[in-house]
Amino acid sequence: MPPSGPFCGEQTVNALPQTAAVQLLVGRALLFGPNDEPSGIDKHPVGRPLWLTANGLEGDEQGDHHHHGGPDKSVHHYPAEHYAAWRLDLPKLQAERFRVGAFGENLSTFSLTEANVCVGDVFRLGSALLQVSQARQPCWKLNLRFGNPDMSRRVQESARTGWYYRVLETGEVAPGAALHLLDRPHPDWPLARLLWHLYSDPLNVSALADMAALSNLSASWRELARRRLASGHIEDWLRRLKTPVIQARHL
C-alpha cells in the first residue's frame, strides 16, 4: 500500500538540484522566555567559514539543551521560501519579522523543503557530511518570537517546520557553499510524510511501526512512535505549544 500524503517515491539521489547554502547563521543563548527561560533562537548571518562538529556550528549556542542541540539536532535548516508563505498567511504581523534567521535556523536555502527532503538524506556541505535526522517540533518560543500566541500551532499545522541534521563528518563550511545530496536511504519517507503521521494521522499503526523501525530517524522520534504504538494515545502537545505563564517571582 503506498504511503499517504506527499512523498519522494523512487526519486534518485541525483533528482535534487545542487543547492546553495544562501546563509550560515549562529546565535548566542540569551534570556528570552516569560520566566527568563534562555534561548538561542536569535540567529544572525556570518560572512566567514565556520567549523562544524557534532555539537553544531562554531559560535552557535542553545539555551535549552534538553530540547535543542545534541547529536541528532546539531544543525537546523529552514527553507527560505517559507518566509514568503508566512507573510501571506499573517499579513497583520510586521513583514520584517519574517526574515532569514527568524526561526532560529543555522542553514537557509531555496529549493529544499519538507516535500523533497527525506529522513536519512546525506548531504556534503563543504568538507562536512550531514544527515537528516528529524523534522522540527515547534515550541512556544515561536509565539514570543513572532508576537503571535498561536504561532507554534500554526507552524505545526502548516508542516513548514524545517529539519535537523546530525554531523557524520566534521569539517569546514562557508557561506555560499553548495549542499550536494549523496545518498537517500529512505526515498519513501520525506519529512512531509513524517510530519503528516506525527500530527495529522497520529495513530496510524502501520506508519508508526515503520517510523519506529527507521534506523536513520532520531532515537527520540523512534521512541515516540513506539510509545504511541504501546499506549494507543497521543502525547500531550499543550506544554510544548503554549507559552508558559509568568511565575510569581517574575511579577
Sine and cosine of phi, psi and omega as CSV:
sin_phi,cos_phi,sin_psi,cos_psi,sin_omega,cos_omega
0.00,0.00,0.79,-0.61,-0.03,-1.00
-0.93,0.36,0.48,-0.88,0.02,-1.00
-0.91,0.40,0.51,-0.86,0.04,-1.00
-0.99,0.12,0.36,-0.93,0.01,-1.00
0.98,0.21,0.05,-1.00,-0.02,-1.00
-0.93,0.36,0.59,-0.81,0.04,-1.00
-0.40,-0.91,0.26,-0.96,-0.15,-0.99
-0.98,0.20,-0.33,0.95,-0.02,-1.00
0.88,0.47,-0.60,-0.80,-0.04,-1.00
-1.00,-0.08,0.57,0.82,0.00,-1.00
-0.87,0.49,0.74,-0.67,-0.02,-1.00
-0.98,0.19,0.25,-0.97,-0.05,-1.00
-0.93,0.38,-0.22,0.97,0.02,-1.00
-0.99,-0.10,0.07,1.00,-0.11,-0.99
-0.96,0.28,-0.44,0.90,0.00,-1.00
-1.00,0.05,0.56,-0.83,0.04,-1.00
-0.95,0.30,0.41,-0.91,0.21,-0.98
-0.88,0.48,0.78,-0.63,-0.17,-0.99
-0.87,-0.49,0.82,-0.57,0.01,-1.00
-0.97,0.25,0.74,-0.67,0.15,-0.99
-0.98,0.22,1.00,-0.07,-0.15,-0.99
-0.83,0.56,-0.66,0.75,-0.01,-1.00
-0.58,-0.82,0.54,-0.84,0.26,-0.97
-0.97,-0.26,0.66,-0.75,-0.07,-1.00
-0.70,-0.72,0.62,-0.78,0.05,-1.00
-0.66,-0.75,0.27,-0.96,0.02,-1.00
-0.39,-0.92,0.35,-0.94,0.05,-1.00
-1.00,-0.06,0.48,-0.88,0.08,-1.00
-0.98,0.22,0.80,-0.60,-0.03,-1.00
-0.74,-0.67,0.34,-0.94,0.11,-0.99
-0.91,0.41,0.74,-0.67,-0.20,-0.98
-0.65,-0.76,-0.70,0.71,-0.14,-0.99
-0.98,0.20,0.09,-1.00,-0.04,-1.00
-0.90,0.43,-0.35,0.94,0.05,-1.00
-0.90,-0.44,0.55,0.83,0.00,-1.00
0.89,0.46,0.50,0.87,0.12,-0.99
-0.89,0.45,0.75,-0.66,-0.02,-1.00
-0.98,0.19,0.43,-0.90,0.04,-1.00
-0.42,-0.91,0.55,-0.83,0.11,-0.99
-0.96,-0.28,0.42,0.91,-0.11,-0.99
-0.93,0.37,-0.36,0.93,-0.07,-1.00
-0.99,0.14,1.00,0.04,-0.05,-1.00
-0.99,-0.13,0.53,-0.84,0.01,-1.00
-0.70,-0.72,0.53,-0.85,-0.05,-1.00
-0.93,0.37,0.50,-0.86,0.08,-1.00
-0.88,-0.48,0.45,-0.89,-0.07,-1.00
-0.92,-0.40,0.30,0.95,-0.02,-1.00
-0.71,-0.71,0.31,-0.95,0.06,-1.00
-0.89,0.46,0.54,-0.84,0.02,-1.00
-0.78,-0.63,0.47,-0.88,0.09,-1.00
-1.00,0.06,0.70,-0.72,-0.01,-1.00
-0.89,-0.45,0.82,-0.57,0.02,-1.00
-0.80,-0.60,-0.07,-1.00,0.04,-1.00
-0.89,0.45,-0.31,0.95,0.04,-1.00
-1.00,-0.01,-0.02,1.00,0.03,-1.00
0.94,-0.35,-0.25,-0.97,-0.03,-1.00
-0.97,0.23,0.61,-0.80,0.11,-0.99
-0.78,0.62,0.79,-0.62,0.04,-1.00
1.00,0.05,-0.06,1.00,-0.01,-1.00
-1.00,-0.06,0.58,-0.82,-0.02,-1.00
-0.73,-0.68,0.45,-0.90,0.13,-0.99
-0.86,-0.52,0.60,-0.80,0.00,-1.00
-1.00,0.04,-0.48,0.88,-0.06,-1.00
-0.86,-0.52,1.00,-0.09,-0.09,-1.00
-0.97,0.24,-0.17,0.98,0.06,-1.00
-0.97,0.25,-0.58,0.81,-0.06,-1.00
-0.94,-0.33,-0.24,0.97,-0.05,-1.00
-0.76,-0.65,0.48,-0.88,-0.02,-1.00
0.98,0.22,-0.15,-0.99,-0.06,-1.00
1.00,-0.06,0.18,-0.98,-0.12,-0.99
-0.84,0.54,-0.58,0.81,-0.03,-1.00
-1.00,0.01,-0.08,1.00,0.01,-1.00
-0.69,-0.72,0.77,0.63,-0.05,-1.00
-0.96,0.28,-0.58,0.81,-0.10,-1.00
-0.68,-0.73,0.73,-0.69,0.04,-1.00
-0.96,-0.29,0.75,-0.67,-0.02,-1.00
-0.89,-0.46,0.79,-0.61,0.07,-1.00
-0.79,-0.61,0.80,-0.60,-0.03,-1.00
-0.90,0.43,0.78,-0.63,-0.03,-1.00
-0.90,0.44,-0.51,0.86,-0.04,-1.00
-0.93,0.37,-0.30,0.95,0.03,-1.00
-0.92,0.40,-0.43,0.90,-0.05,-1.00
-0.90,0.45,-0.62,0.78,0.05,-1.00
-0.89,0.46,-0.62,0.78,0.03,-1.00
-0.90,0.43,-0.63,0.77,0.02,-1.00
-0.92,0.39,-0.60,0.80,0.04,-1.00
-0.89,0.46,-0.61,0.79,0.03,-1.00
-0.95,0.32,-0.63,0.77,-0.02,-1.00
-0.94,0.35,-0.56,0.83,-0.12,-0.99
-0.79,-0.61,0.91,0.41,-0.09,-1.00
-0.92,0.40,-0.32,0.95,-0.02,-1.00
-0.98,0.18,-0.28,0.96,0.07,-1.00
-0.99,0.12,0.50,-0.87,0.00,-1.00
-0.87,0.49,0.78,-0.63,-0.07,-1.00
-0.86,0.51,-0.53,0.85,-0.04,-1.00
-0.93,0.36,-0.25,0.97,0.10,-1.00
-0.90,0.44,-0.51,0.86,-0.08,-1.00
-1.00,-0.09,0.94,0.33,0.04,-1.00
-0.91,-0.42,0.39,-0.92,0.06,-1.00
-0.84,0.54,0.76,-0.65,-0.07,-1.00
0.97,-0.23,-0.26,0.97,-0.08,-1.00
-0.91,0.42,-0.47,0.88,0.02,-1.00
-1.00,0.00,0.14,0.99,0.04,-1.00
0.98,0.19,0.40,0.92,-0.06,-1.00
-0.98,0.17,0.44,-0.90,0.11,-0.99
-0.99,-0.13,-0.47,0.89,0.02,-1.00
-0.82,-0.57,0.68,-0.74,0.06,-1.00
-0.75,-0.66,0.80,-0.61,0.02,-1.00
-0.62,-0.79,0.23,-0.97,0.24,-0.97
-0.96,-0.28,0.49,-0.87,0.14,-0.99
1.00,0.04,-0.18,0.98,0.15,-0.99
-0.96,-0.28,0.82,-0.58,0.02,-1.00
-0.67,-0.75,0.02,-1.00,0.02,-1.00
-0.89,0.46,-0.34,0.94,-0.02,-1.00
-0.98,0.19,-0.42,0.91,-0.06,-1.00
-0.82,-0.58,0.19,0.98,0.13,-0.99
-0.93,-0.37,0.73,-0.68,-0.09,-1.00
-0.93,-0.38,0.41,-0.91,0.12,-0.99
-0.83,0.56,0.75,-0.66,0.05,-1.00
1.00,0.05,-0.09,1.00,0.05,-1.00
-0.82,0.58,0.69,-0.73,0.00,-1.00
-0.93,-0.36,0.81,-0.59,-0.03,-1.00
-0.85,-0.53,0.60,-0.80,0.20,-0.98
-1.00,-0.09,0.79,-0.62,0.07,-1.00
-0.75,-0.66,0.94,-0.34,-0.13,-0.99
0.87,0.49,-0.77,-0.63,0.06,-1.00
-0.99,-0.13,0.07,1.00,0.02,-1.00
-1.00,-0.08,0.39,-0.92,0.03,-1.00
-0.84,-0.54,0.82,-0.57,-0.08,-1.00
-0.88,-0.47,0.49,-0.87,0.09,-1.00
-0.73,-0.68,0.74,-0.68,0.02,-1.00
-0.92,0.39,0.82,-0.57,-0.09,-1.00
-0.95,-0.31,-0.55,0.83,-0.01,-1.00
-0.14,-0.99,0.24,-0.97,0.18,-0.98
-0.99,0.12,0.08,-1.00,0.01,-1.00
-1.00,-0.05,0.63,-0.78,0.18,-0.98
-0.99,-0.17,0.94,-0.33,-0.07,-1.00
-0.91,0.41,0.55,-0.83,0.01,-1.00
-0.79,-0.61,0.05,-1.00,-0.12,-0.99
-0.87,0.49,-0.34,0.94,-0.01,-1.00
-0.89,0.46,-0.43,0.90,0.08,-1.00
-0.92,0.38,-0.49,0.87,0.04,-1.00
-0.87,0.49,-0.69,0.72,0.01,-1.00
-0.96,0.28,-0.63,0.78,-0.06,-1.00
-0.86,0.50,-0.64,0.77,-0.08,-1.00
-0.96,-0.27,0.04,1.00,0.03,-1.00
0.91,0.41,0.55,0.84,-0.01,-1.00
-0.70,-0.71,0.89,-0.46,-0.13,-0.99
-0.91,0.41,-0.25,0.97,0.03,-1.00
-0.87,-0.49,0.43,0.90,-0.03,-1.00
-0.89,0.46,-0.65,0.76,-0.01,-1.00
-0.88,0.48,-0.64,0.77,0.04,-1.00
-0.91,0.41,-0.66,0.75,0.02,-1.00
-0.87,0.48,-0.67,0.74,0.02,-1.00
-0.89,0.45,-0.69,0.73,0.01,-1.00
-0.88,0.48,-0.73,0.69,-0.05,-1.00
-0.95,0.32,-0.47,0.88,-0.01,-1.00
-0.98,0.20,-0.35,0.94,-0.12,-0.99
0.90,0.44,0.29,0.96,0.13,-0.99
-1.00,-0.07,0.94,0.35,-0.16,-0.99
-0.98,-0.18,-0.39,0.92,-0.21,-0.98
0.98,0.20,-0.09,-1.00,-0.07,-1.00
-0.45,-0.89,0.15,-0.99,-0.01,-1.00
-0.89,-0.45,0.43,-0.90,0.13,-0.99
-0.88,-0.47,0.50,-0.86,0.34,-0.94
-0.99,-0.15,0.43,-0.90,-0.02,-1.00
-0.99,-0.17,0.91,-0.42,0.02,-1.00
-1.00,0.10,-0.57,0.82,0.05,-1.00
-0.66,-0.75,0.79,-0.61,0.06,-1.00
-0.94,0.35,0.34,-0.94,0.02,-1.00
0.09,-1.00,-0.03,-1.00,0.00,-1.00
-0.99,-0.14,0.68,-0.73,0.05,-1.00
-0.81,-0.59,0.47,-0.88,-0.06,-1.00
-0.70,-0.71,0.50,-0.87,0.10,-1.00
-0.82,0.57,0.70,-0.72,-0.02,-1.00
1.00,0.06,-0.11,0.99,0.05,-1.00
-0.90,0.44,0.45,-0.89,-0.06,-1.00
-0.99,-0.11,0.66,-0.75,0.15,-0.99
-1.00,0.07,0.84,-0.55,0.02,-1.00
-0.93,-0.37,0.86,-0.52,0.07,-1.00
-0.97,0.25,0.86,-0.51,-0.05,-1.00
-0.97,-0.26,-0.51,0.86,-0.09,-1.00
-0.46,-0.89,0.54,-0.84,0.02,-1.00
-0.68,-0.73,1.00,0.07,-0.06,-1.00
-0.95,0.30,-0.36,0.93,-0.05,-1.00
-0.78,-0.62,0.94,0.35,-0.08,-1.00
-0.91,0.42,-0.30,0.95,0.02,-1.00
-1.00,-0.10,0.19,0.98,0.04,-1.00
-0.81,-0.59,0.92,0.40,0.16,-0.99
-0.90,0.43,0.34,-0.94,0.01,-1.00
-0.90,0.44,-0.51,0.86,0.04,-1.00
-0.87,0.49,-0.64,0.77,0.04,-1.00
-0.93,0.36,-0.66,0.75,0.03,-1.00
-0.85,0.53,-0.72,0.70,0.00,-1.00
-0.92,0.38,-0.57,0.82,0.05,-1.00
-0.86,0.51,-0.72,0.69,-0.02,-1.00
-0.97,0.22,-0.39,0.92,0.05,-1.00
-0.95,0.30,-0.65,0.76,-0.15,-0.99
-0.89,-0.46,-0.55,0.83,-0.11,-0.99
-0.98,-0.18,-0.46,0.89,0.01,-1.00
-0.72,-0.69,0.87,0.50,-0.30,-0.95
-0.97,0.25,-0.21,0.98,-0.02,-1.00
-0.87,-0.49,0.49,0.87,0.09,-1.00
-0.96,0.28,0.96,-0.29,-0.15,-0.99
-0.88,0.48,-0.68,0.73,-0.01,-1.00
-0.89,0.45,-0.71,0.71,0.00,-1.00
-0.91,0.41,-0.66,0.75,0.02,-1.00
-0.89,0.45,-0.63,0.77,0.03,-1.00
-0.90,0.44,-0.65,0.76,0.04,-1.00
-0.91,0.42,-0.66,0.75,0.02,-1.00
-0.89,0.46,-0.68,0.73,-0.01,-1.00
-0.88,0.47,-0.41,0.91,-0.04,-1.00
-0.99,-0.13,-0.03,1.00,-0.02,-1.00
-0.96,0.29,0.97,-0.25,-0.13,-0.99
-0.89,0.45,-0.47,0.88,-0.04,-1.00
-1.00,-0.09,-0.05,1.00,0.12,-0.99
-0.97,0.26,0.54,-0.84,-0.03,-1.00
-0.84,0.54,0.51,-0.86,-0.04,-1.00
-0.86,0.51,-0.61,0.79,-0.04,-1.00
-0.92,0.38,-0.58,0.81,0.01,-1.00
-0.97,0.23,-0.55,0.84,0.10,-1.00
-0.91,0.42,-0.62,0.78,0.05,-1.00
-0.92,0.39,-0.62,0.79,0.07,-1.00
-0.85,0.52,-0.70,0.71,0.02,-1.00
-0.89,0.46,-0.65,0.76,0.01,-1.00
-0.91,0.42,-0.63,0.78,0.01,-1.00
-0.91,0.43,-0.66,0.76,0.04,-1.00
-0.90,0.43,-0.65,0.76,0.02,-1.00
-0.88,0.47,-0.67,0.74,-0.06,-1.00
-0.95,0.31,-0.61,0.79,-0.12,-0.99
-0.99,-0.11,-0.45,0.89,-0.11,-0.99
0.95,0.31,0.29,0.96,-0.02,-1.00
-0.78,-0.62,0.38,-0.93,0.05,-1.00
-1.00,-0.09,0.68,-0.74,0.04,-1.00
-0.90,0.44,0.39,-0.92,-0.01,-1.00
-0.95,0.30,0.84,-0.54,0.01,-1.00
-1.00,-0.06,-0.22,0.97,-0.18,-0.98
-0.88,0.47,-0.68,0.73,-0.04,-1.00
-0.89,0.46,-0.56,0.83,0.01,-1.00
-0.97,0.25,-0.60,0.80,-0.14,-0.99
-1.00,-0.02,-0.48,0.88,-0.11,-0.99
-1.00,-0.03,0.75,-0.66,0.03,-1.00
-0.89,0.45,0.75,-0.66,0.00,-1.00
-0.88,0.47,0.49,-0.87,0.09,-1.00
-0.97,0.23,0.40,-0.92,0.04,-1.00
-0.96,0.28,0.82,-0.57,0.01,-1.00
-0.97,0.24,0.36,-0.93,-0.15,-0.99
-0.82,0.57,-0.63,0.78,-0.10,-1.00
-0.94,0.35,-0.22,0.98,0.01,-1.00
-0.98,-0.20,0.04,1.00,0.01,-1.00
-0.98,0.18,0.00,0.00,0.00,0.00
